[in-house]
């Protein structure tokens, strides 16, 4: 529990699993939620006792991201791990620019009309857009969505 009555959880986007694990260890899961803000750590957060995540990739592949949680809840850790691992190619695209810009571009390519990013987070090179498109097209061909 937080020492401040109306703080009931935290979204940890540090990407540092040990940092997130300490939040989990130092709080009571009955009254305080620890969420991963890093898509790559959703399953590991759940396995460590966290509550799930707030994920950018869900804007691109909502079914895949929900499936990580569903498989975890069902006890099918192999399927949860496969779903978690399946987002690695799109996560690798975040190196091409601001994550918000990459997420919005990828979401549009996946068929989700989300509009462009606002300045200053609105630039992706033509090469970056091509690689994002190749990744999303490949992922969608695998049934990700």
C-alpha positions, 0 to 999 in steps of 0.5 A: 500500500502507498503511504498516500491514500489515493495512490493505488499503483504504479506504471513502471516504464524504466525497462529495468526489471529489477526496479519493477520487481522491487515495487512488487516486493515492497507493496501489497498486491491486494491494495497496490498494482504494479504495471509494466510500461514496457511491452517486453516485460508484461509476462515477466511482470505477471510472473513476478506478482505484478498486475499486467501492463499498459502497452503501446503495442496493444495499439498495433496488435491488441489481440496478441497483447490481451493473449499474453494475459489470458494465457497467463491466467489460464496457466498456459505459460508456453503460449503466454511466452510465445505471445510475448516473444512474438512482439519482438520484431515490432519492438525492434522497430522502436529504434527508428524513432520516438516510440509514439511515432513508431506506434502510430505509424505501425498502428495505421499500417495494421489498419487502425486509424489513429492519426499522426503524432503531434510535433515534435514527434512526427518524423520517421525516415522513408527507410524507417517507414519501409521497415515498419511496414515490412514488419507489420505486414509480416506479423499480420501474415502470421495472424497477429492483430 
